Amino acid sequence: MHRPATFPPAKYRPGLSGPAKLRPASILVALLSAAALLATAACSAEQPAAENRTLKIVYQKTDSFSALDTLFKDAKKDFEAANQGTTVELQPIEANDDDYGTKLSLALRSAETAPDVFYEDTFKVRSDVDAGYLLKLDGYLEKWDDWKLFNDAAKAAGTGDDGGIYAVPLGTDTRAIWYNKKVLEKAGIAVPWQPRSWDDILEAARKMKAADPDLVPFNMYAGKATGEGTVMQSFYELLYGTDTELYDQQEKKWVVGSQGFTDSLAFLKTLYDEKLAVTPAEALDANVWKKVFGEWLPQGKMGATVEGSYTPSFWQKGGSYEWAGYTEDMGVARFPTQRGQEPGGVSMSGGWTLAVGADSKNPDLAFKFLTEAMNKKNSLSFTVASSQIAVRTDVASEPDYLAANPFVKDVSELVAVTHYRPATADYPRISAAVQVATEAVITGALSPQEAAAQYDKTVKDQVGDAKVLQK
């Protein structure tokens, strides 16, 4: 509070003569009364009441992904009712994953536009921690009883390089082969189908193509347009099924020069060259996945695709592409290792989190809203609606979760053979280089060997020779 320049007013100052002169007792009462009134006025003017606080919540929303919008609307209603006067301002960004990430990054760069709570992809947590965008949550989590109900492996997704927790997981996922039983049966392929090697996939795809030349036998994404979909639902399934990896966790170095990398690109080349996948032009369309879920699989124009455990969310009641017959027509299989070697299957896991902005003017209130959004009720609704794999143990045991779709058990079992993207600050640049390599191969711009060599050079240029490992 600031004291007025003339305090108290001149007519009440002691020592004045004439009518304004007051007795000492009267002067004291007047002084105290004036001071109290001015103090109250000053405090009211300079210290906004709690009810004037606003929380900005930024998250992704698309035509096919509205579960998070529903969750935040429910959380907003309950939170504002329990925190009278506090306004929760929802700011959905309608964009695909990559465009959402770009727009979020732009917002985070300025304290004026940075959100209080936001939806954060797990693979960006460490780079955004390094950039100073995320608030460290350890102190808050220690006091939140629900935190002990979260799966330990899932908790690691929000960990920074310093070991602190900067984001809370909403759910996780796995990847599998989703196939149309009718298409396979028409080609003489017995179901349930479980390929044991890459050759088994090619053999089945060729049979499907022979049975119906107009369909797409086996879809695997490629190119820059589908972003992380290219690596998570395609290239990494191949790479991690060879005898190599993308990143050596022990050495903390990026692997270059591996035969597995070249072999993975060669497999994609075979798929596309033999017209067993979508056309290169379709692959380079960022919205190709809409045709996969909305047209080709439901209409029996595609045999199989490699996709996430969230796939049923598109087809179930209320989904973007409702398809009542999916529970009967679709099957799920593990993606095999290259030659059928142990562990016999490959999956990739990712997931999304909620984080509190480092520049939040009300961090306590922001974390409180995060816990409202991620309580058991909201977590259960979101997990079921988006076909996520539950990260809360109390949600995972709920009958509604277990009965959500007939594939929950199958996709959850893939956690035993799953891999996670390297949670490093430089990962996004490496992912982009992989996407470039796949695009060069499927378009015929480079051979698998040339594209692999170009990738190796890009990685070395990006991270330096000291952070690469030849295998």
C-alpha positions in Angstrom: 0.0 0.0 0.0 1.1 3.5 -0.7 0.5 6.3 1.8 -1.1 9.4 0.2 1.3 12.4 -0.2 -0.8 14.6 2.2 -1.6 12.3 5.1 -3.7 13.2 7.0 -5.6 16.0 5.2 -4.5 19.5 6.1 -7.6 20.5 8.0 -6.9 17.8 10.5 -3.3 18.6 11.1 -2.6 19.7 14.7 -1.5 23.3 15.5 -3.9 25.0 13.1 -5.9 28.0 14.4 -9.5 28.9 13.7 -12.6 26.8 13.2 -10.6 23.7 11.9 -8.7 23.4 15.2 -9.7 20.2 17.1 -9.0 18.9 20.6 -6.1 16.4 20.9 -8.6 13.5 21.5 -10.7 14.4 18.5 -7.5 14.7 16.4 -6.4 11.2 17.4 -9.8 9.6 16.6 -9.9 11.5 13.2 -6.4 10.4 12.4 -7.1 6.7 13.1 -10.4 6.8 11.2 -8.8 8.4 8.1 -5.9 6.0 8.2 -8.2 3.0 8.3 -10.4 4.2 5.4 -7.3 5.0 3.2 -5.6 1.8 4.0 -8.8 -0.2 3.0 -9.1 1.8 -0.2 -5.4 1.3 -1.1 -5.4 -2.4 -0.5 -8.6 -2.9 -2.5 -7.0 -0.9 -5.4 -3.6 -2.5 -5.5 -4.2 -6.2 -4.5 -6.6 -8.0 -6.8 -8.9 -10.3 -5.0 -8.5 -14.0 -5.5 -11.7 -14.1 -7.6 -10.0 -12.0 -10.3 -7.5 -14.7 -11.1 -7.5 -16.4 -14.5 -5.9 -19.7 -15.5 -5.1 -20.3 -19.2 -5.3 -23.9 -20.3 -3.8 -24.8 -23.7 -4.4 -28.2 -25.3 -5.0 -30.0 -28.6 -8.3 -30.5 -30.2 -9.2 -32.0 -33.6 -12.2 -33.4 -35.4 -11.1 -36.9 -34.4 -9.8 -36.0 -30.9 -12.2 -34.2 -28.6 -11.8 -36.4 -25.5 -9.4 -33.9 -24.0 -11.8 -31.0 -24.7 -14.5 -32.8 -22.9 -12.2 -33.5 -19.9 -11.2 -29.9 -19.6 -14.8 -28.6 -19.9 -15.8 -31.0 -17.0 -12.8 -30.0 -14.9 -13.4 -26.3 -15.6 -17.0 -26.6 -14.4 -16.1 -28.4 -11.2 -13.0 -26.2 -10.5 -14.8 -22.9 -10.9 -17.6 -24.1 -8.7 -15.1 -25.0 -5.9 -13.0 -21.9 -6.4 -15.6 -19.1 -6.6 -14.6 -16.3 -8.9 -11.6 -18.0 -10.4 -11.9 -18.1 -14.2 -10.6 -21.1 -16.2 -9.9 -20.0 -19.7 -9.8 -22.9 -22.1 -7.7 -22.3 -25.2 -7.8 -25.3 -27.5 -5.5 -25.4 -30.5 -7.1 -27.1 -33.4 -4.1 -28.8 -35.2 -2.4 -32.1 -35.8 0.4 -33.2 -33.4 3.3 -31.4 -35.2 1.4 -28.1 -35.7 0.1 -28.2 -32.2 3.7 -28.6 -30.9 4.8 -25.6 -33.0 2.0 -23.3 -31.9 2.5 -24.3 -28.2 6.3 -23.6 -28.5 5.5 -20.1 -29.8 3.1 -19.5 -26.9 5.7 -20.7 -24.4 8.4 -18.3 -25.5 6.7 -15.3 -24.0 5.5 -14.9 -20.4 2.5 -12.9 -21.8 1.2 -15.8 -23.9 2.5 -18.8 -21.9 -0.3 -21.0 -20.5 -0.7 -21.9 -16.9 -1.4 -25.6 -17.7 -0.8 -27.3 -21.0 -0.9 -30.6 -22.9 2.7 -31.8 -23.5 3.9 -34.6 -25.6 6.3 -36.9 -23.6 9.1 -36.7 -26.1 9.2 -32.9 -25.7 9.4 -32.8 -21.9 13.2 -32.7 -21.6 13.8 -30.2 -24.4 11.1 -27.9 -22.9 12.6 -28.3 -19.4 15.9 -27.3 -20.8 14.2 -24.3 -22.4 12.8 -23.3 -19.1 9.2 -23.7 -20.0 8.0 -26.2 -17.4 7.6 -25.8 -13.6 9.3 -28.4 -11.5 6.5 -30.3 -9.6 8.2 -32.4 -7.0 7.1 -30.2 -4.1 3.5 -30.3 -5.2 3.5 -34.0 -6.0 4.8 -34.9 -2.5 1.6 -33.5 -1.1 -0.8 -35.0 -3.6 -2.1 -38.3 -2.3 -3.2 -39.5 -5.8 0.4 -39.5 -7.1 1.2 -42.8 -5.4 -1.5 -44.4 -7.7 0.4 -43.6 -10.9 2.4 -46.3 -12.6 6.1 -45.8 -11.9 7.1 -46.4 -15.6 4.6 -43.7 -16.6 5.9 -41.3 -14.0 9.3 -41.4 -15.7 7.8 -39.9 -18.9 7.6 -36.5 -17.1 11.2 -36.6 -15.7 13.8 -34.0 -16.6 17.6 -34.6 -16.8 17.9 -33.6 -13.2 15.6 -36.3 -12.0 12.8 -34.0 -11.1 9.2 -34.4 -12.3 8.0 -31.7 -14.6 4.8 -33.3 -16.1 2.1 -35.7 -15.0 1.1 -38.5 -17.4 -2.4 -38.6 -18.8 -2.1 -42.1 -20.3 0.2 -44.2 -22.4 -0.1 -46.4 -25.5 1.4 -49.2 -27.5 1.6 -49.9 -31.3 0.3 -53.0 -33.1 -0.9 -54.3 -36.4 -4.6 -53.7 -36.9 -6.0 -55.9 -39.6 -9.4 -56.4 -41.3 -10.3 -60.1 -40.9 -12.6 -60.1 -43.9 -9.8 -58.8 -46.2 -7.3 -61.4 -45.0 -9.8 -64.3 -45.2 -10.7 -63.3 -48.8 -7.0 -63.6 -49.6 -6.8 -67.1 -48.0 -5.0 -65.9 -44.9 -6.1 -67.6 -41.7 -7.2 -65.5 -38.7 -6.3 -64.8 -36.0 -3.2 -63.7 -37.9 0.2 -63.3 -36.3 3.2 -62.7 -38.6 6.5 -64.1 -37.2 8.9 -62.0 -39.4 9.1 -59.2 -41.9 8.9 -61.8 -44.7 5.6 -63.0 -43.3 4.2 -59.5 -43.6 5.3 -59.2 -47.2 3.9 -62.7 -48.1 0.5 -61.8 -46.6 0.5 -58.4 -48.3 1.2 -59.9 -51.7 -1.6 -62.4 -51.3 -4.0 -59.6 -50.5 -2.9 -57.6 -53.5 -3.4 -60.7 -55.7 -6.9 -61.2 -54.4 -7.9 -57.6 -54.9 -5.5 -55.3 -56.9 -7.4 -52.2 -55.9 -6.9 -52.4 -52.1 -4.1 -51.3 -49.9 -2.6 -54.5 -48.3 -0.4 -53.1 -45.6 0.0 -49.5 -44.5 3.1 -48.1 -42.9 3.5 -44.3 -42.7 6.5 -42.6 -44.3 7.8 -39.1 -44.9 7.7 -35.8 -43.1 4.0 -35.0 -43.5 2.9 -37.6 -40.9 5.6 -36.5 -38.4 5.9 -38.6 -35.4 3.4 -41.0 -36.9 6.1 -42.0 -39.4 8.5 -43.0 -36.7 6.3 -44.3 -34.0 3.8 -46.2 -36.2 6.3 -47.3 -38.8 10.1 -46.9 -38.8 10.8 -47.7 -35.2 8.7 -50.9 -35.3 11.2 -52.0 -38.0 14.4 -50.6 -36.4 13.8 -52.0 -33.0 13.1 -55.4 -34.5 16.6 -55.6 -35.8 19.8 -56.1 -33.8 20.3 -52.4 -33.4 18.6 -49.3 -31.9 18.3 -45.6 -32.4 20.1 -44.5 -29.2 22.5 -46.3 -26.9 21.1 -45.5 -23.4 24.3 -46.7 -21.6 26.7 -44.7 -23.7 24.1 -41.9 -24.1 25.0 -41.6 -27.8 23.1 -41.8 -31.1 23.7 -44.9 -33.2 24.9 -44.4 -36.8 26.1 -46.7 -39.5 23.9 -49.7 -38.5 22.8 -52.4 -40.9 19.4 -52.4 -39.1 18.8 -48.8 -40.1 19.4 -49.6 -43.8 17.4 -52.8 -43.6 14.4 -50.9 -42.2 14.5 -48.4 -45.0 14.8 -51.2 -47.5 11.7 -52.8 -46.1 9.7 -49.6 -46.6 11.1 -49.4 -50.2 9.8 -52.9 -50.9 6.4 -52.1 -49.6 6.1 -48.9 -51.6 7.8 -50.2 -54.8 5.5 -53.2 -54.9 2.4 -51.0 -54.3 1.6 -52.9 -51.1 1.3 -49.7 -49.2 -0.4 -46.4 -50.0 1.0 -44.4 -52.9 3.9 -42.0 -52.2 1.6 -39.1 -52.9 -0.9 -40.4 -50.3 1.9 -41.0 -47.8 3.0 -37.4 -48.1 -0.5 -36.1 -47.2 -0.7 -35.2 -43.6 -4.3 -36.3 -43.4 -3.8 -39.8 -44.9 -4.7 -41.3 -41.5 -8.2 -40.0 -41.9 -8.7 -42.2 -44.9 -7.1 -45.2 -43.0 -9.6 -44.9 -40.1 -12.6 -43.3 -41.9 -12.6 -45.1 -45.2 -10.2 -47.8 -46.1 -10.4 -50.1 -43.1 -14.1 -49.8 -42.5 -14.9 -50.3 -46.2 -12.6 -53.3 -46.6 -10.2 -51.4 -48.9 -7.2 -51.9 -46.7 -5.8 -55.1 -45.2 -3.8 -53.8 -42.3 -2.1 -50.8 -40.8 0.4 -50.3 -38.0 -1.3 -48.0 -35.5 -1.6 -47.2 -31.8 -3.7 -48.8 -29.0 -6.0 -45.8 -29.2 -7.3 -47.0 -32.6 -10.7 -48.1 -31.3 -11.5 -44.6 -30.1 -12.1 -43.5 -33.7 -14.7 -46.3 -34.3 -16.5 -46.6 -31.0 -19.7 -44.8 -30.3 -19.0 -41.0 -30.2 -15.8 -41.4 -32.2 -15.0 -39.5 -35.3 -15.6 -42.5 -37.6 -18.2 -44.6 -35.8 -18.2 -48.1 -37.1 -20.3 -50.6 -35.2 -18.7 -53.6 -36.9 -15.2 -52.9 -35.9 -15.3 -55.2 -32.9 -16.1 -58.2 -35.2 -14.2 -57.2 -38.3 -10.9 -56.1 -36.8 -8.1 -58.1 -35.3 -4.8 -57.1 -33.7 -1.4 -58.6 -33.9 2.1 -57.9 -32.6 4.6 -56.4 -35.1 7.2 -59.1 -35.5 11.0 -58.8 -35.2 13.0 -58.9 -38.5 13.7 -62.6 -38.6 11.4 -63.8 -35.8 14.2 -63.5 -33.2 13.4 -62.9 -29.5 11.5 -61.3 -27.9 9.3 -62.1 -30.9 7.6 -58.7 -31.2 8.0 -55.0 -31.1 6.0 -52.1 -29.9 6.5 -48.4 -29.3 5.0 -46.4 -26.5 4.6 -42.7 -26.0 1.8 -40.7 -24.5 1.0 -37.2 -23.4 1.2 -35.3 -20.1 -0.1 -32.2 -18.4 2.4 -29.6 -17.3 2.4 -26.3 -15.4 4.1 -23.4 -17.1 7.2 -22.0 -15.5 5.9 -18.5 -16.0 2.5 -19.1 -14.4 1.5 -16.2 -12.1 -0.5 -18.6 -10.0 1.4 -21.8 -9.9 -0.4 -23.2 -6.8 -3.7 -22.6 -8.4 -2.5 -24.1 -11.7 -1.3 -27.3 -10.0 -4.6 -27.5 -8.2 -6.4 -27.4 -11.5 -4.1 -30.1 -12.9 -5.1 -32.4 -10.1 -8.8 -31.7 -10.7 -8.4 -32.6 -14.4 -6.5 -35.8 -13.5 -8.6 -37.1 -10.6 -10.0 -40.6 -10.8 -13.3 -39.6 -12.4 -11.8 -37.5 -15.1 -9.0 -39.9 -15.8 -11.3 -42.8 -16.2 -13.6 -40.9 -18.6 -10.7 -39.7 -20.7 -8.9 -43.0 -20.8 -12.0 -44.8 -22.0 -13.0 -42.1 -24.5 -9.5 -42.0 -26.1 -8.7 -45.7 -25.8 -5.6 -45.0 -23.7 -3.7 -47.5 -21.6 -4.4 -46.4 -18.0 -1.5 -45.0 -15.9 -3.5 -44.9 -12.7 -3.8 -48.2 -10.9 -7.2 -47.4 -9.6 -8.4 -46.6 -13.2 -6.8 -49.8 -14.6 -8.9 -52.0 -12.3 -12.2 -50.3 -13.1 -14.8 -52.5 -14.8 -15.7 -49.6 -17.2 -12.1 -49.4 -18.3 -11.7 -53.2 -18.8 -14.9 -53.4 -20.8 -14.2 -50.3 -22.9 -13.3 -52.3 -26.0 -12.4 -55.9 -26.8 -8.7 -55.1 -27.5 -7.7 -53.6 -24.2 -6.0 -56.9 -23.0 -4.1 -57.4 -26.3 -2.7 -53.9 -26.6 -1.9 -53.8 -22.8 0.2 -57.0 -23.1 2.4 -55.3 -25.7 3.9 -53.2 -22.9 6.2 -56.3 -22.3 7.9 -55.7 -25.7 7.6 -52.0 -26.0 10.2 -49.3 -26.4 10.2 -45.6 -25.7 11.6 -42.7 -27.7 14.9 -41.3 -26.3 13.9 -38.6 -23.9 16.7 -36.2 -24.8 16.6 -32.5 -25.7 18.0 -33.3 -29.2 15.5 -36.1 -30.0 13.1 -33.9 -32.1 16.0 -33.1 -34.6 16.9 -36.8 -34.9 13.2 -37.7 -35.5 13.0 -35.2 -38.2 16.1 -36.7 -39.9 14.6 -40.2 -39.8 11.4 -38.8 -41.4 13.5 -37.2 -44.2 15.3 -40.6 -44.8 12.0 -42.5 -45.2 10.6 -39.9 -47.6 13.7 -40.0 -49.8 13.4 -43.8 -50.0 9.7 -44.1 -50.8 9.8 -41.4 -53.5 12.9 -43.0 -55.1 15.0 -39.9 -54.5 17.7 -42.0 -52.7 18.4 -45.7 -52.2 18.2 -47.1 -48.7 22.0 -47.0 -48.4 22.2 -43.4 -49.6 19.4 -42.3 -47.3 21.1 -44.0 -44.4 24.4 -42.3 -45.1 22.6 -39.0 -45.4 21.0 -39.6 -42.0 24.3 -40.5 -40.4 25.8 -37.2 -41.7 22.8 -35.2 -40.5 23.0 -36.7 -37.0 26.7 -35.9 -36.7 26.1 -32.4 -37.9 23.3 -31.9 -35.4 24.9 -33.4 -32.2 28.6 -33.6 -32.9 30.9 -36.5 -33.4 31.3 -37.0 -29.6 27.6 -37.9 -29.3 27.5 -40.6 -31.9 28.3 -44.3 -31.8 29.2 -46.4 -34.8 27.5 -49.8 -34.8 
